[in-house]
Amino acid sequence: MQGARKDLNLGYTERIRLAVEGDDRIQRVCEESRELIARETLAVEVTTESPAFPVALSQEVEINGRPVRVSVGHHPSRRGEGQRE
């Protein structure tokens, strides 16, 4: 996730939205660990379905030999986005 944050020019404390798509086991583990994943990645949203948010970066990775698509989106509270002057 740190590499994705760097690619998106996100500050260390900026919040994100996160989608993790994989097989049944990946989905189950992500759902069981949703709070931990959110806390560790500073995600305000963690889903195991196709993202319903605008995707800023999507990558195919392997977790324990299983293919996983990880998609990251900006959270609206990001400086200058979704805020009124």
C-alpha positions as CSV (number, residue, x, y, z in Angstrom):
1,M,0.0,0.0,0.0
2,Q,2.9,2.4,0.6
3,G,3.9,2.1,-3.0
4,A,0.3,2.9,-4.1
5,R,0.3,5.9,-1.8
6,K,3.5,7.1,-3.4
7,D,2.2,6.5,-6.9
8,L,-0.8,8.6,-6.1
9,N,1.2,11.4,-4.3
10,L,-0.8,10.8,-1.1
11,G,0.5,11.9,2.2
12,Y,1.1,9.3,4.9
13,T,-2.0,10.4,6.9
14,E,-4.4,10.9,3.9
15,R,-7.5,8.6,3.9
16,I,-8.3,6.3,1.1
17,R,-11.0,3.9,-0.2
18,L,-9.9,0.3,-0.8
19,A,-11.3,-2.6,-2.8
20,V,-9.8,-6.0,-2.5
21,E,-11.1,-8.5,-5.1
22,G,-10.1,-12.2,-5.0
23,D,-11.4,-15.7,-4.6
24,D,-13.7,-16.8,-1.7
25,R,-10.8,-17.3,0.7
26,I,-9.4,-13.8,0.0
27,Q,-12.9,-12.3,0.4
28,R,-13.5,-14.2,3.7
29,V,-10.1,-13.1,5.2
30,C,-10.6,-9.5,4.1
31,E,-14.1,-9.4,5.6
32,E,-12.9,-10.9,8.9
33,S,-10.0,-8.5,9.0
34,R,-11.8,-5.4,7.6
35,E,-11.1,-3.2,10.7
36,L,-7.5,-4.2,10.8
37,I,-7.0,-3.5,7.1
38,A,-8.8,-0.2,7.4
39,R,-6.7,0.9,10.4
40,E,-3.4,-0.2,8.8
41,T,-4.1,1.4,5.4
42,L,-6.0,4.4,6.7
43,A,-9.0,3.4,4.6
44,V,-12.4,4.8,5.4
45,E,-13.9,2.1,3.2
46,V,-12.8,-1.5,2.6
47,T,-14.9,-3.6,0.2
48,T,-14.4,-7.1,-1.3
49,E,-16.6,-6.2,-4.3
50,S,-15.9,-4.2,-7.4
51,P,-15.3,-0.6,-6.2
52,A,-18.3,1.7,-6.3
53,F,-15.9,4.7,-6.0
54,P,-13.7,6.3,-8.6
55,V,-10.6,4.3,-8.8
56,A,-7.3,6.2,-8.8
57,L,-5.1,3.1,-9.0
58,S,-5.7,-0.6,-9.5
59,Q,-3.1,-3.3,-9.3
60,E,-3.0,-7.1,-9.7
61,V,-1.0,-8.7,-6.9
62,E,-0.5,-12.1,-5.3
63,I,-1.3,-12.8,-1.7
64,N,-0.1,-16.3,-0.6
65,G,-0.1,-17.4,-4.3
66,R,-3.6,-16.2,-4.9
67,P,-4.4,-13.5,-7.5
68,V,-5.9,-10.3,-6.0
69,R,-6.9,-7.0,-7.5
70,V,-6.4,-4.1,-5.2
71,S,-8.1,-0.8,-6.1
72,V,-7.5,2.5,-4.4
73,G,-9.6,5.6,-4.5
74,H,-9.2,9.0,-3.0
75,H,-11.4,9.9,0.0
76,P,-13.4,13.1,-0.5
77,S,-11.9,14.7,2.5
78,R,-8.5,14.8,0.7
79,R,-7.3,18.3,0.6
80,G,-8.9,20.2,-2.2
81,E,-11.3,17.5,-3.2
82,G,-15.0,17.4,-2.3
83,Q,-14.7,20.5,-0.1
84,R,-16.3,23.9,-0.7
85,E,-14.4,27.1,-0.5
